[in-house]
Amino acid sequence: MKSRLDRILTYPVPLRIGIFLSTLLCAWLPLAGLTQRWISDANTASIVTLVLLYLEFICLVRLWGRYVYQQPLLKRYGLVGTRKNALNALTGLSLGLVSLLAMFGFLGILGWVEWRSSPSLAQMVLEGSLTGLGVGFAEELLFRGWLLDELERDYPQKALWLSATIFGMIHIFRGIAQVPALILLGAALVWAKRATQGRLGLSIGLHGGLIWGYYILNVGQVIQFSNQVPQWVTGIDRNPLAGLVGTLAVGAIALGIRRVAMKNQLI
């Protein structure tokens, strides 16, 4: 059996990705179905099924590394428990949060958004931090960890934009208008990883910080769009990534991180 699994690494990357995802779904779907049946609250059931998915993903990655590549993949992906990685994560978290708040502060100065007080602000800050770090960790391990590594093995020169495009397109169900910004964000997160010698901390922190800030402002209803300009400028359906300003902001972040990576000669 082990020799058969060894042959997977000789397969082209689309087939390797297909085998991995098929295995993951076959293991997850029965548990997801049971969870939906046993837990009556839809929101709780959704959270539990996602947690199960990522726990199974981590388990499968470990098995994938042991039996297919014969090496520990989590470390290769940049998920290492070092002080530098932790500091990178904190730096990224601050950069993401401050960047988003600064962007909306600028929109406020222009009069395009109005700031409102929120009695639940402290709760939103706490919930947003947990949500941001959770989603940031999960998606970075998936996209800038496993997926990027598989693409780099076959297409080392094209892997960055391939992974960024897949990252953007996989979110298309939330609206096509945000895809360009998400592709830029995907590229920025790869550059963030390369700028830190392959560690994943900066990417996790940056991703989490952006989600944290958006959670505070949107779920906490801290801002109100004034409708002085079209939605495509500030963000369709209150989503800053689905607007011109948000896309330009993400592009500026991407260029800044790319410059750091180039300075370190890591791209």
Rosetta silent file (secondary structure, phi, psi, omega in degrees, C-alpha in Angstrom):
SEQUENCE: MKSRLDRILTYPVPLRIGIFLSTLLCAWLPLAGLTQRWISDANTASIVTLVLLYLEFICLVRLWGRYVYQQPLLKRYGLVGTRKNALNALTGLSLGLVSLLAMFGFLGILGWVEWRSSPSLAQMVLEGSLTGLGVGFAEELLFRGWLLDELERDYPQKALWLSATIFGMIHIFRGIAQVPALILLGAALVWAKRATQGRLGLSIGLHGGLIWGYYILNVGQVIQFSNQVPQWVTGIDRNPLAGLVGTLAVGAIALGIRRVAMKNQLI
SCORE:     score description
SCORE:     0.000 S_00000001
   1 L     0.000  -40.738 -178.809    0.000    0.000    0.000 S_00000001
   2 H   -62.815  -39.139 -179.921    2.795    2.355    0.880 S_00000001
   3 H   -65.255  -34.955  177.162    4.434    1.867   -2.515 S_00000001
   4 H   -65.995  -40.994  178.011    1.143    2.719   -4.227 S_00000001
   5 H   -66.882  -33.105  177.370    0.851    5.910   -2.216 S_00000001
   6 H   -57.120  -33.203 -176.121    4.449    6.766   -3.123 S_00000001
   7 H   -69.682  -18.261 -178.966    3.391    6.946   -6.755 S_00000001
   8 H   -59.929  -35.659 -177.258    1.000    9.830   -6.037 S_00000001
   9 H   -67.778  -13.935  176.575    3.914   12.271   -5.891 S_00000001
  10 H   -89.125   -8.672  179.690    4.681   11.456   -9.542 S_00000001
  11 L   -75.006  153.904  174.783    1.181   12.467  -10.631 S_00000001
  12 L   -64.825  155.846 -171.586    0.535   15.943  -12.117 S_00000001
  13 H   -59.779  -37.357  177.574   -0.636   18.554   -9.633 S_00000001
  14 H   -59.534  -37.658 -179.469   -4.326   18.625  -10.728 S_00000001
  15 H   -72.032  -40.002  177.639   -4.564   14.906  -10.054 S_00000001
  16 H   -62.035  -43.508  179.378   -2.746   15.182   -6.700 S_00000001
  17 H   -63.856  -42.114  179.427   -5.069   17.986   -5.626 S_00000001
  18 H   -62.442  -42.410  179.062   -8.093   15.976   -6.765 S_00000001
  19 H   -63.581  -44.716 -178.898   -7.010   12.897   -4.808 S_00000001
  20 H   -62.181  -50.021 -176.832   -6.367   14.933   -1.673 S_00000001
  21 H   -67.093  -37.437  178.299   -9.679   16.818   -1.798 S_00000001
  22 H   -63.287  -42.219  178.301  -11.673   13.687   -2.654 S_00000001
  23 H   -63.532  -42.816 -179.533  -10.169   11.872    0.327 S_00000001
  24 H   -63.004  -45.281 -178.394  -10.893   14.828    2.589 S_00000001
  25 H   -67.253  -37.892  179.107  -14.516   15.107    1.470 S_00000001
  26 H   -63.502  -33.173  178.723  -15.132   11.354    1.779 S_00000001
  27 H   -80.467  -29.700 -172.479  -13.974   11.525    5.397 S_00000001
  28 H   -90.325  -39.082 -172.900  -15.811   14.765    6.209 S_00000001
  29 H   -57.974  -42.471  177.531  -19.213   14.490    4.533 S_00000001
  30 H   -61.499  -41.001  178.244  -20.574   11.641    6.728 S_00000001
  31 H   -67.943  -38.114  177.812  -19.600   13.519    9.893 S_00000001
  32 H   -63.489  -40.731  178.295  -21.019   16.757    8.514 S_00000001
  33 H   -63.848  -42.548  178.016  -24.296   15.003    7.780 S_00000001
  34 H   -65.466  -38.216  179.143  -24.501   13.556   11.292 S_00000001
  35 H   -63.373  -45.523  179.241  -23.678   16.948   12.792 S_00000001
  36 H   -62.250  -30.575 -179.034  -26.453   18.657   10.849 S_00000001
  37 H   -79.282  -37.530 -174.628  -28.853   15.955   12.040 S_00000001
  38 H   -83.972  -30.680 -176.821  -27.851   15.990   15.707 S_00000001
  39 L  -103.338  117.301 -174.640  -27.470   19.756   16.241 S_00000001
  40 L   -76.363  -33.920 -179.294  -30.700   21.662   15.722 S_00000001
  41 L   -73.490  119.756 -173.987  -29.220   25.175   15.793 S_00000001
  42 H   -63.236  -39.943 -178.061  -28.064   25.914   12.227 S_00000001
  43 H   -66.508  -44.668  178.606  -25.322   28.374   13.237 S_00000001
  44 H   -63.863  -42.187  178.960  -23.806   26.002   15.811 S_00000001
  45 H   -61.470  -40.042  179.321  -23.993   23.098   13.374 S_00000001
  46 H   -63.117  -43.468  179.763  -22.203   25.177   10.728 S_00000001
  47 H   -63.531  -45.364 -178.644  -19.385   26.060   13.128 S_00000001
  48 H   -62.741  -42.282 -179.421  -18.985   22.447   14.261 S_00000001
  49 H   -65.667  -36.741  177.751  -18.867   21.122   10.695 S_00000001
  50 H   -67.725  -40.991  177.743  -16.190   23.675    9.738 S_00000001
  51 H   -61.713  -43.840  177.582  -14.111   22.788   12.790 S_00000001
  52 H   -60.676  -39.691 -179.327  -14.393   19.102   11.878 S_00000001
  53 H   -60.859  -46.340 -176.679  -13.345   19.897    8.310 S_00000001
  54 H   -76.174  -29.455  173.746  -10.150   21.650    9.346 S_00000001
  55 H   -65.188  -42.971  177.327   -9.286   19.065   11.993 S_00000001
  56 H   -67.129  -34.953  177.315   -9.601   16.367    9.346 S_00000001
  57 H   -60.961  -46.521  179.832   -7.595   18.526    6.950 S_00000001
  58 H   -63.679  -41.547  177.468   -4.695   18.754    9.418 S_00000001
  59 H   -62.345  -42.668 -179.427   -4.839   14.998   10.058 S_00000001
  60 H   -66.813  -38.390  177.478   -4.864   14.288    6.327 S_00000001
  61 H   -59.524  -41.926  179.141   -1.926   16.649    5.736 S_00000001
  62 H   -63.972  -42.090  177.541    0.104   14.723    8.298 S_00000001
  63 H   -68.389  -38.570  177.885   -0.761   11.416    6.619 S_00000001
  64 H   -59.603  -43.132  178.963   -0.117   12.947    3.179 S_00000001
  65 H   -68.716  -38.937 -176.632    3.336   13.963    4.311 S_00000001
  66 H   -71.650  -44.070 -171.558    4.118   10.630    5.932 S_00000001
  67 H  -100.230  -20.993  179.887    2.950    8.276    3.205 S_00000001
  68 H  -100.401  -52.034 -176.349    3.225   10.344    0.007 S_00000001
  69 H  -100.885  -11.006 -178.503    6.157   12.726    0.499 S_00000001
  70 L    54.387   44.276  176.502    7.853   11.054    3.501 S_00000001
  71 L  -156.841  152.523  178.123    8.387   14.383    5.240 S_00000001
  72 L   -72.574  113.594 -172.333    6.550   16.522    7.840 S_00000001
  73 H   -80.920  -31.029 -177.825    4.512   18.916    5.718 S_00000001
  74 H   -59.546  -39.407  176.712    3.221   21.337    8.357 S_00000001
  75 H   -67.645  -40.309  178.180    6.772   22.546    8.965 S_00000001
  76 H   -62.212  -36.228  179.402    7.381   22.759    5.224 S_00000001
  77 L   -70.143  -14.341  179.962    4.235   24.877    4.906 S_00000001
  78 L   102.011    8.065  178.826    5.690   27.372    7.392 S_00000001
  79 L   -90.595   85.144 -177.366    3.583   26.423   10.410 S_00000001
  80 L  -122.700  142.723 -177.984    6.356   26.406   13.018 S_00000001
  81 L   -89.525   67.734 -179.726    6.132   27.225   16.699 S_00000001
  82 L  -116.057  161.901  179.137    8.934   29.771   16.876 S_00000001
  83 H   -63.043  -39.907  179.415    9.230   33.218   18.414 S_00000001
  84 H   -61.758  -41.960 -179.541    9.839   34.759   14.982 S_00000001
  85 H   -65.514  -38.930  177.892    6.673   33.210   13.592 S_00000001
  86 H   -65.224  -42.348  177.879    4.648   34.495   16.554 S_00000001
  87 H   -65.789  -38.981  175.227    6.074   38.005   16.113 S_00000001
  88 H   -58.864  -42.629 -179.972    5.322   37.814   12.393 S_00000001
  89 H   -63.184  -43.090  178.751    1.711   36.909   13.227 S_00000001
  90 H   -65.296  -39.906  177.551    1.361   39.866   15.612 S_00000001
  91 H   -62.319  -46.431  178.947    2.896   42.195   13.021 S_00000001
  92 H   -63.526  -39.507  179.381    0.495   40.954   10.357 S_00000001
  93 H   -61.486  -44.727  178.840   -2.470   41.223   12.712 S_00000001
  94 H   -65.200  -43.657 -179.326   -1.613   44.850   13.470 S_00000001
  95 H   -61.975  -45.352 -179.326   -0.997   45.652    9.792 S_00000001
  96 H   -64.348  -46.272 -178.375   -4.304   44.148    8.683 S_00000001
  97 H   -65.853  -48.481 -177.854   -6.369   45.792   11.413 S_00000001
  98 H   -65.116  -39.303 -179.362   -4.737   49.226   11.123 S_00000001
  99 H   -61.577  -44.633 -178.735   -4.887   49.173    7.308 S_00000001
 100 H   -67.454  -44.538  179.508   -8.622   48.484    7.271 S_00000001
 101 H   -64.769  -37.522  178.496   -9.409   51.053    9.952 S_00000001
 102 H   -65.119  -39.760  179.272   -7.225   53.626    8.178 S_00000001
 103 H   -62.227  -45.563  179.516   -9.050   53.016    4.908 S_00000001
 104 H   -72.633  -28.036  173.199  -12.446   53.592    6.513 S_00000001
 105 H   -63.062  -40.709  177.134  -11.042   56.569    8.402 S_00000001
 106 H   -63.967  -42.657  177.523  -10.090   58.056    5.036 S_00000001
 107 H   -63.563  -34.527  177.000  -13.583   57.346    3.696 S_00000001
 108 H   -65.475  -39.994  177.715  -14.979   59.060    6.776 S_00000001
 109 H   -62.464  -38.061  178.110  -12.897   62.178    6.103 S_00000001
 110 H   -73.432  -13.030 -178.731  -14.266   62.247    2.564 S_00000001
 111 L    84.988   13.163 -177.524  -17.777   61.944    3.978 S_00000001
 112 L   -86.469  -17.872  172.137  -18.455   58.659    2.212 S_00000001
 113 E  -134.124  153.501  178.266  -19.085   56.778    5.460 S_00000001
 114 E  -118.275  135.728 -178.809  -20.485   57.917    8.788 S_00000001
 115 E   -89.741  139.676 -179.206  -19.253   56.589   12.131 S_00000001
 116 L  -130.209  151.807  176.463  -21.745   55.461   14.742 S_00000001
 117 L   -78.549  151.588 -179.705  -21.428   54.375   18.348 S_00000001
 118 L  -134.439  121.275 -179.821  -22.085   50.735   19.176 S_00000001
 119 L   -66.783  -18.993 -177.868  -23.073   49.487   22.643 S_00000001
 120 L  -105.208   24.511 -174.909  -21.674   46.055   21.782 S_00000001
 121 H   -60.209  -44.325 -178.957  -18.293   47.304   20.542 S_00000001
 122 H   -60.933  -40.864  178.270  -16.251   45.442   23.178 S_00000001
 123 H   -65.016  -40.337  179.569  -18.029   42.199   22.323 S_00000001
 124 H   -65.339  -37.106  178.613  -17.445   42.775   18.604 S_00000001
 125 H   -63.150  -44.004  179.848  -13.737   43.387   19.210 S_00000001
 126 H   -67.847  -50.221 -179.821  -13.418   40.084   21.082 S_00000001
 127 H   -61.381  -39.578 -179.361  -15.547   38.065   18.671 S_00000001
 128 H   -64.788  -38.244  179.492  -13.779   39.639   15.709 S_00000001
 129 H   -65.387  -42.520  179.678  -10.337   38.743   17.011 S_00000001
 130 H   -67.128  -42.845  178.579  -11.324   35.100   17.501 S_00000001
 131 H   -63.961  -45.642 -178.927  -13.043   34.931   14.110 S_00000001
 132 H   -61.129  -47.015 -179.145  -10.152   36.635   12.351 S_00000001
 133 H   -67.585  -38.619  179.740   -7.478   34.414   13.836 S_00000001
 134 H   -64.417  -50.494 -179.349   -9.544   31.271   13.274 S_00000001
 135 H   -68.072  -40.992  179.212  -10.323   31.989    9.630 S_00000001
 136 H   -59.666  -45.577  179.049   -6.838   33.391    9.004 S_00000001
 137 H   -62.688  -48.192 -175.530   -5.173   30.273   10.385 S_00000001
 138 H   -65.032  -48.366 -175.707   -7.452   27.865    8.523 S_00000001
 139 H   -72.398  -33.696  178.634   -7.365   29.579    5.122 S_00000001
 140 H   -70.511  -38.288  176.611   -3.638   30.309    5.207 S_00000001
 141 H   -64.586  -34.886  179.898   -2.803   26.718    6.063 S_00000001
 142 H   -75.239  -52.154 -171.069   -5.049   25.630    3.193 S_00000001
 143 H   -88.872  -46.874 -179.739   -4.119   28.166    0.491 S_00000001
 144 H   -91.538   -3.541  174.857   -0.611   29.423    1.352 S_00000001
 145 H  -102.705  -87.720 -173.996    0.323   26.089    2.919 S_00000001
 146 H   -61.803  -54.652 -174.163   -0.986   22.973    1.206 S_00000001
 147 H   -62.688  -47.652 -179.039   -2.218   24.414   -2.124 S_00000001
 148 H   -60.854  -40.678 -179.685    0.776   26.691   -2.728 S_00000001
 149 H   -63.765  -43.681  178.706    3.194   23.876   -1.912 S_00000001
 150 H   -62.361  -41.656 -179.517    1.527   21.491   -4.357 S_00000001
 151 H   -68.473  -38.455 -178.816    1.577   24.136   -7.119 S_00000001
 152 H   -66.003  -27.693  179.486    5.207   25.082   -6.460 S_00000001
 153 H   -65.828  -33.525 -178.083    6.300   21.479   -6.944 S_00000001
 154 H  -103.743  -35.007 -175.625    5.075   21.526  -10.581 S_00000001
 155 L  -130.082   69.611 -174.699    4.954   25.228  -11.473 S_00000001
 156 L   -59.030  -31.414 -178.466    7.541   27.080   -9.346 S_00000001
 157 L   -85.301  -22.102 -175.646    7.404   30.236  -11.486 S_00000001
 158 L  -108.612   -4.710 -171.565    3.618   30.371  -11.831 S_00000001
 159 H   -60.956  -36.865 -177.300    2.525   29.075   -8.423 S_00000001
 160 H   -58.808  -54.873 -175.599    2.041   32.512   -6.870 S_00000001
 161 H   -75.840  -27.327  173.898   -0.522   33.772   -9.361 S_00000001
 162 H   -64.375  -47.391 -179.459   -2.123   30.361   -9.803 S_00000001
 163 H   -66.578  -38.268  179.336   -2.751   30.076   -6.067 S_00000001
 164 H   -65.079  -40.272  179.957   -3.903   33.708   -5.859 S_00000001
 165 H   -67.193  -43.095  177.256   -6.354   33.206   -8.735 S_00000001
 166 H   -61.449  -42.519  178.710   -7.754   30.016   -7.215 S_00000001
 167 H   -59.120  -43.749  179.733   -8.112   31.829   -3.881 S_00000001
 168 H   -69.009  -44.776 -174.871  -10.048   34.637   -5.547 S_00000001
 169 H   -71.060  -28.846 -178.344  -12.245   32.463   -7.738 S_00000001
 170 L   -70.445  -15.447  177.125  -13.197   30.052   -4.963 S_00000001
 171 L   -99.145   12.873 -173.925  -14.917   32.982   -3.218 S_00000001
 172 H   -64.807  -23.492 -179.983  -16.897   33.971   -6.316 S_00000001
 173 H   -64.050  -18.618  177.381  -20.143   32.717   -4.733 S_00000001
 174 H   -86.945   -1.801  179.339  -19.958   35.793   -2.462 S_00000001
 175 L   129.064  131.092 -176.656  -19.976   38.085   -5.481 S_00000001
 176 H   -71.101  -22.380 -175.637  -17.818   38.465   -8.569 S_00000001
 177 H   -64.004  -25.298 -177.431  -17.032   42.108   -7.787 S_00000001
 178 H   -90.363   -5.473 -175.504  -14.630   41.159   -4.998 S_00000001
 179 H   -60.235  -45.703  179.385  -12.615   38.641   -7.046 S_00000001
 180 H   -58.075  -42.238  179.526   -9.943   41.129   -8.304 S_00000001
 181 H   -66.165  -37.364 -179.926   -9.252   42.338   -4.761 S_00000001
 182 H   -69.945  -33.634  175.216   -9.095   38.771   -3.468 S_00000001
 183 H   -64.801  -43.184  176.026   -6.615   37.796   -6.180 S_00000001
 184 H   -62.820  -40.592  178.295   -4.423   40.725   -5.132 S_00000001
 185 H   -64.338  -41.766  177.763   -4.838   39.709   -1.499 S_00000001
 186 H   -59.047  -41.883  177.566   -3.884   36.135   -2.363 S_00000001
 187 H   -65.473  -42.310  179.725   -0.692   37.397   -4.026 S_00000001
 188 H   -60.327  -38.419 -177.916    0.063   39.662   -1.050 S_00000001
 189 H   -72.294  -30.637  173.158   -0.259   36.737    1.345 S_00000001
 190 H   -69.216  -44.222  177.877    2.175   34.643   -0.730 S_00000001
 191 H   -61.983  -36.126  177.560    4.651   37.541   -0.753 S_00000001
 192 H   -61.552  -39.902  177.841    4.182   37.869    3.009 S_00000001
 193 H   -66.620  -43.697 -178.513    5.210   34.239    3.390 S_00000001
 194 H   -70.422  -30.130  179.174    8.214   34.652    1.122 S_00000001
 195 H   -70.160  -15.496 -178.492    9.274   37.866    2.862 S_00000001
 196 L  -117.989   36.745  175.855    9.610   35.919    6.112 S_00000001
 197 L    56.861   35.476  174.620   11.676   32.987    4.838 S_00000001
 198 L    86.792    2.941  177.050    8.654   30.775    4.279 S_00000001
 199 L   -76.505  151.141 -173.988    7.058   31.220    7.695 S_00000001
 200 L   -97.188   -6.320 -173.721    3.264   31.410    7.712 S_00000001
 201 H   -59.793  -46.381 -178.273    2.835   33.754   10.674 S_00000001
 202 H   -63.035  -40.969  179.027    2.747   37.068    8.784 S_00000001
 203 H   -63.899  -44.752  178.762    0.203   35.714    6.294 S_00000001
 204 H   -61.306  -45.951 -178.219   -2.033   34.367    9.084 S_00000001
 205 H   -64.788  -45.456 -179.701   -1.827   37.633   10.996 S_00000001
 206 H   -61.783  -47.753  178.150   -2.484   39.875    7.989 S_00000001
 207 H   -59.561  -47.461 -179.422   -5.439   37.789    6.845 S_00000001
 208 H   -64.885  -37.587  179.774   -6.815   37.629   10.381 S_00000001
 209 H   -65.358  -39.194  177.593   -6.347   41.348   10.982 S_00000001
 210 H   -64.786  -42.293  178.543   -8.339   42.291    7.894 S_00000001
 211 H   -67.061  -40.021  178.784  -11.185   39.979    8.923 S_00000001
 212 H   -58.104  -50.807 -179.992  -11.017   41.297   12.492 S_00000001
 213 H   -61.740  -42.433 -179.874  -11.373   44.903   11.374 S_00000001
 214 H   -65.222  -38.356  179.398  -14.195   44.104    8.959 S_00000001
 215 H   -62.090  -45.327 -179.555  -16.029   42.137   11.648 S_00000001
 216 H   -60.173  -48.137 -173.846  -15.869   45.069   14.074 S_00000001
 217 H   -74.287  -40.807 -174.274  -17.087   47.596   11.531 S_00000001
 218 H   -85.226  -56.867 -179.136  -19.684   45.517    9.715 S_00000001
 219 H   -66.751  -38.393  178.646  -21.143   43.145   12.308 S_00000001
 220 L   -75.040   -6.967  179.017  -20.798   45.790   15.019 S_00000001
 221 L    52.530   47.453 -179.749  -22.559   48.283   12.684 S_00000001
 222 L   -82.459  -23.853 -178.573  -20.019   50.963   13.529 S_00000001
 223 E  -121.095  155.802  176.274  -20.191   52.569   10.087 S_00000001
 224 E  -135.853  123.243  179.458  -22.967   53.658    7.781 S_00000001
 225 E   -70.312  134.593 -175.364  -22.369   54.362    4.092 S_00000001
 226 L   -84.652  -11.445  179.239  -23.575   57.840    3.155 S_00000001
 227 L    62.915   27.533  175.701  -24.335   56.896   -0.478 S_00000001
 228 L   -77.751  -20.864  177.371  -22.627   60.047   -1.761 S_00000001
 229 L  -129.689  161.933 -179.638  -20.775   57.917   -4.294 S_00000001
 230 L   -61.293  156.191  179.931  -21.766   54.707   -6.126 S_00000001
 231 H   -61.650  -31.130 -177.713  -21.401   51.380   -4.317 S_00000001
 232 H   -66.575  -14.027  176.818  -18.750   50.223   -6.774 S_00000001
 233 H   -84.867  -49.373 -175.531  -16.486   52.896   -5.304 S_00000001
 234 H   -92.944  -22.488  179.201  -16.887   52.127   -1.586 S_00000001
 235 L   134.712  117.342  179.824  -17.942   48.485   -1.800 S_00000001
 236 H   -68.203  134.161 -179.132  -20.997   46.647   -3.094 S_00000001
 237 H    57.039   37.981  176.199  -23.222   45.297   -0.295 S_00000001
 238 H    65.382   16.007  179.158  -20.996   46.952    2.340 S_00000001
 239 L  -100.175  110.290 -176.463  -18.063   44.747    1.317 S_00000001
 240 H   -62.896  -25.531  178.642  -14.933   46.910    0.931 S_00000001
 241 H   -73.123  -16.140 -179.882  -13.247   44.272   -1.238 S_00000001
 242 H   -98.081   32.614 -179.568  -16.083   44.651   -3.756 S_00000001
 243 L  -145.405  165.270 -176.921  -15.244   48.283   -4.436 S_00000001
 244 H   -63.804  -45.237 -177.123  -12.584   50.440   -6.076 S_00000001
 245 H   -62.044  -45.575 -179.890  -11.214   51.897   -2.835 S_00000001
 246 H   -63.836  -40.126  178.914  -10.821   48.480   -1.208 S_00000001
 247 H   -63.819  -42.396  178.146   -9.155   47.020   -4.305 S_00000001
 248 H   -64.796  -38.678  179.538   -6.679   49.916   -4.423 S_00000001
 249 H   -64.301  -45.056  178.176   -5.973   49.515   -0.698 S_00000001
 250 H   -64.328  -38.546  177.758   -5.266   45.789   -1.064 S_00000001
 251 H   -61.868  -39.681  178.449   -3.095   46.553   -4.088 S_00000001
 252 H   -65.287  -41.391  176.806   -1.068   49.034   -2.037 S_00000001
 253 H   -62.147  -44.459 -179.065   -0.566   46.442    0.719 S_00000001
 254 H   -61.283  -44.330 -179.908    0.467   43.856   -1.864 S_00000001
 255 H   -64.800  -38.454  179.127    3.012   46.177   -3.478 S_00000001
 256 H   -64.012  -45.498 -179.960    4.463   47.097   -0.097 S_00000001
 257 H   -68.951  -37.678  177.549    4.915   43.473    0.967 S_00000001
 258 H   -61.528  -38.592  179.698    6.276   42.539   -2.469 S_00000001
 259 H   -62.997  -40.259  177.839    8.874   45.271   -2.134 S_00000001
 260 H   -64.308  -43.514 -179.962   10.010   43.807    1.192 S_00000001
 261 H   -63.875  -39.390  178.424   10.202   40.333   -0.329 S_00000001
 262 H   -66.726  -38.550  178.615   12.195   41.668   -3.298 S_00000001
 263 H   -60.997  -36.133  178.415   14.550   43.504   -0.956 S_00000001
 264 L   -85.672    1.900  179.589   15.217   40.206    0.764 S_00000001
 265 L    55.004   47.670 -176.226   15.615   38.601   -2.682 S_00000001
 266 L  -117.900   14.407  174.899   12.995   35.997   -1.834 S_00000001
 267 L  -130.035    0.000    0.000   10.763   36.200   -4.902 S_00000001
